[in-house]
Amino acid sequence: MRVKEMFCAMVGLVGSFMAKLFGGWDAALVTLIIFMCADYLTGLIVAGVFHESKKSENGALESHAGWKGLCKKGVTLLFVLIAYRLDLALGLDFIRTTVIIGFMANELISIIENAGLMGIPIPKVLNKAIDILTQKADAEE
């Protein structure tokens, strides 16, 4: 029983530290993490089951592509951390939330694209919105 208590205490300590580091586990951060998990999971399904991934040559599951995806998710969280620290340094309270909302939109677009690759019918209005956002992002680059 002692090992279980120590394990729970360590998980609680690490969780508390992470919550403090990112500005707390509010609805925005929890939603972003849920979207990130959903995107990663749907990406695995697209590659592993449907073999339609745009991330690998043959469209199948590839560990390198999966690792790159996880690294991108980590950098996304790094941006949230930086935005929170900027809020603290500047005495503001909106930069972190703005960054989270931007990344939530990006994750949502990716989830919808993955659903389309699985053959799930996507309403035309969503496809148009994604095309417009993608074209604007490409034009700005």
GIKA-V998588 format. One line per field, one symbol per residue. ss: DSSP state (H for helix, E for strand, C for the rest). phi: phi as a letter, one per 40 degrees, with the letter a starting at -180 (. if undefined). psi: psi as a letter, one per 20 degrees, with the letter a starting at -180 (. if undefined). A space follows every 50 residues. Layout:
ss->???
phi->???
psi->???
This chain:
ss->CHHHHHHHHHHHHHHHHHHHHCCCCCHHHHHHHHHHHHHHHHHHHHHHHH CCCCCCCCCCCCHHHHHHHHHHHHHHHHHHHHHHHHHHHHCCCCHHHHHH HHHHHHHHHHHHHHHHHCCCCCCHHHHHHHHHHHHHHHHHC
phi->.cccccccccccccccccccccghcccccccdcccccccccccccdccbc fbcccbccgccacccccccccccccdccccccccccdcccgbabcdcccc ccccccccccccccccccgccbddccccccdcccccccccc
psi->hgggggghgggggggggggggjjqmrhggggghgggggggghggggghgi ljpjiqgjirpphgggggghghhghghhhggggghggghikrkigghggg gghgggggghggggghhijpppphhgggggggggghghhh.
